[in-house]
Amino acid sequence: MQLGRPIGVVALLCCLSGCMQSLPFAKAGEDENVNRRASSFAQPDAENPSQVISTLMQRRSLLEDGSIYDTVARSAIDASARASEAELKSAKLRAEAKSKNWLPTIGPSVSLTDLGDLVAGILIEQVLFDNGRRKAERAFAAADVEVAAVNLSIDMNSRVESALGLYVSGLRGQEKAAVGSRALSRMYEFERIVQGRVDGGVSDRSDLNVVRSKINGMRSAVATANDATAAAHAELKALTGQTFEQKPARLQLTSPPDGSGYLTVLKAEAEATRSVEQAKMERAGLLPQVSAAGNVTSDGSGAGLTLDLAQPFGLGTPAALKAIEATKEVAKRQVAEVEEDARRDYSRQMQRLASYQRQEAEAAALAQTSRETYRLFQAQFKAGQRSVMDVVSIYEEVVRREQAHIDAKYEVVLIQLALARDMGLLADGDRI
C-alpha cells in the first residue's frame, strides 16, 4: 500500500495539470475582445477549420451593395431573433466540451469498509483504448456544429428572400395600381364621350353600359392592387420594423451555374457525416474498452486496469453491428437523393425563369404594338373612320398587356430571388 501512494499522487497531479486547461478559472488571460464577433461562422480557435463552415462564410450576396434591395436584406437580418444562431452557439459549446474527452476524468469515490466506516476519496480514470468511441464523439460534435451552421444560413437566406419578396410584391402592386389609375382617367374620358353620343341619339345606351362595366372592372383591379401593396408593406414592416422607399429599381441577379451549391445539399452532407460518426460511436459501444484507474483516499491509494463493455454481449450483437454499418450506406444514399432533388429543382427554376423572361419580352413587344394600334385607332376615330367602342376595346387591350408585362417582369425577379436563396447567396456569410 505504501508503494501505491506515490503512484496515485503522481497520477493525480498529472491529471490536474492536464485538466487545468478546461477549467473556467484557467481562462483569465484570454483576449478581452472575445465577445466582439464579426460572424456566427467565425472559427478563430479552430486547429482544423470546418470546410463546410468556411464555405458558408465565404459566400457573397448577389445583391448590389448600397441598393435598396441590399438595405432591405440587411434590415431583415438585423431584425431577426436568430433562434438558429442560438442553436449554433449551443452546438459549438457541446463540441468544445467533447474536444476534451481524451483527458482523464475525476470523480468522488465513497466505499464502506468491513468495519462499517465510510472511506471517501478521488477516483481518476483514463481510457486507454475504446475502439475509437471518443474520437467519434468529437467528430459527431463537430458535424453537429456544421449542421447548425447550415441551418442558420438557410434561415437567414429564407428570411431575406421573404423580406425582398414582400418588397417586390409591394412594387408590383404599386406599379399595377399606377397603370390602372392612368387607364381609369382615360376610360372616364371615353365615358364622357359615349354619354354625349347617347344623349345626342348617335349611340345606343348599351355602349355606355359596356364602358361603365369596363370602368368598374378597372376600378376593382386598382383597389386589389392597392390592397396587395398595403398588405406587403404592413408585413414587411412587421418583419423588419422599418419602412422603405417604394421606388422601382431594376434587380439584376446572376443565375448560379448549377444546383451543386444548394444549401440543402450542404446540410445533407453534414447530416450524413454526423450519422456516420454516430454509427461509429454505437459500434464502439458494443466493443470492449480498456481503462486505467487510480483511487486516492485518506487510507491510501491504488491503481489498476479495467476491461468493460458499455453494453453486454448478446445473441443479437452481430446483427446490431451489421445494422450500424448499414447506416453509412443509408447516409450516402440520402445525400444522393438530396443532390438529385437539388438538380431537379434547379432545372425547373431555370426553365421557369427562361419562360417568364420570354413572356416579359413578348408582353413588352405586344404592349408597344397595342399602344401604336391605339394611337392609330384614336386618329381614325377623330377622322370619323372608327367608332368610340373600337377605340375603347383596343385601349383595354393595351392596359391588359401592360399588366401582363408587369406580372412577368416581377415573376422573373421572384424566381431569381428563390434561386439565390437556395444557393445561400442573399446574405454575405461574414455578416450572418
Secondary structure, DSSP 8 states (H G I E B T S, - for coil): -TTHHHHHHHHHHHHHHHHGGGSGGGGTTS-TTTT--S-TT--TT-SS--HHHHHHHH---SS-TTSHHHHHHHHHHHT---HHHHHHHHHHHHHHHHTTTTS-EEEEEEEE-TTS-EEEEEEEEEEEE-TTHHHHHHHHHHHHHHHHHHHHHHHHHHHHHHHHHHHHHHHHHHHHHHHHHHHHHHHHHHHHHHHHHHHTTSS-HHHHHHHHHHHHHHHHHHHHHHHHHHHHHHHHHHHHS---------------S-STT-HHHHHHHHHHHHHHHHHHHHHHHTS-EEEEEEEEETTEEEEEEEEE-SS---TTHHHHHHHHHHHHHHHHHHHHHHHHHHHHHHHHHHHHHHHHHHHHHHHHHHHHHHHHHHHHHHHHHHTTSS-HHHHHHHHHHHHHHHHHHHHHHHHHHHHHHHHHHHHT-SS-GGG-
